[in-house]
């Protein structure tokens, strides 16, 4: 199974991000993602883990490569020898020795399986890195537009406060000239107080949203480019099964789970091969000088073919094989669970994106209707056909419609990215596509 990876265009831009300098002010979606990419600790951890995992292959391969070693020693010895002549030989002497040995594996079943496992582990780590990169892109997009939405809602809260204050002043004026009533004044005052509370809440929402984005970028957040006018867009292609098929093929989480399954399956074979013989070819050259008999110098060299094979290990091998088989079953179930999760997430994201188009259209129509209703009610109040309570209610409805429109407006763009992320297909081209929808602050 192929491991999902970033497009060449994405990889090239990422390399530029790493080598280039970063600005202290996030202006658009791309520069914001660049800052997050360069500083995100989860992404750095995934990179480091892949770098460490890449050494699994050399480590596993080392068991199949020649092993060479040297040894040397020097010592002081005493000896007492009898049986050679009438008198014993007692002497002290210095000794030295050195050797060179080379061992080459001829047959080692476990080593070959370990090499195969190393490749699967690397694929699992690479898939995790790809998933982490894609999730960071999604998180940055959500946090970026979360700030924009919070700022839009703060603007609406300001507008609400000004609108209700103007109505409150009208009620006070009518009360002073004798055509109003104190109940209407108090109701209007209560709405103004509630609007003030909403404004404080909206300001806090902006601060929280900015902190959430700053947590990803680890940079101060400046003025962000806002969304301009755009056409709502549903899934392309508009076929749920097509997206599900793509997700099961491209989603890095599935690639990771499948690679982990291969590791578990290979572990069964690795443990089973513990019963197999191991054959090594060994060569040694050795020199030794110094023994009770002066002038004796020994130099020797040899080659040997060595075989070792376990006969009985107390049941260790059988237990290890059974354990690995059980873990393989668990890995198979994990892959099935990930498939189900990815399928559900993709289906949900697909339907949410379709729904977001309808929600934005409905929110826009509701906002237009609420504005017309507010204008009509205001005129009716001026000519005496509508009450101040009617005016307050239509004003509240208008503000609520504008808030709902803001939610639908930003949610529609986020839903596009969420579907790509659910299918494991999000890349820099998608972020660039969203970035083109932004109104650049420099030209606005």
Buried (B, 14 or more C-beta within 10 A) or exposed (E): BEBBBBEEEBEEBBEEBEEEEBEEBBBBBBBBBBBBBBBBEEBEEBBEBBEEBBEBBEEBBEBBEEEEEEEEEEEEEEEEEEEEEEEEEEEEBEBEBBBBBBBBBEEBBBBBBBBBBBBBBBBBBBBBBBBBBBBBBBBBBBBBBBBBBBBBBBBBBBBBBEBBBEBBEBBBEBBEEEEBBEEBBEBBBEBBEBBBEBBEEBBEBBEEBBEBBBEBBEBEBEEBBBBEEBEBBBBEEEEBEEBBBBBBBBBBBBBBBBBBBBBBBBBBBBBBBBBEEBBBBBBBBBBBBBBBEEEEEEEEEEEEEEEEEEEEEEEEBBEBBEEBBEBBEEBBEBBEEBBEBBBEBBBEBBBBBBBBBEBBEEBBEBBEEBBEBBEEBBEBBEEEEBBBEBBBBBBBBBBBBBBBBBBBBBBBBBBBBBBBBBBBBBBBEBBBBBBEBBEEEEEE
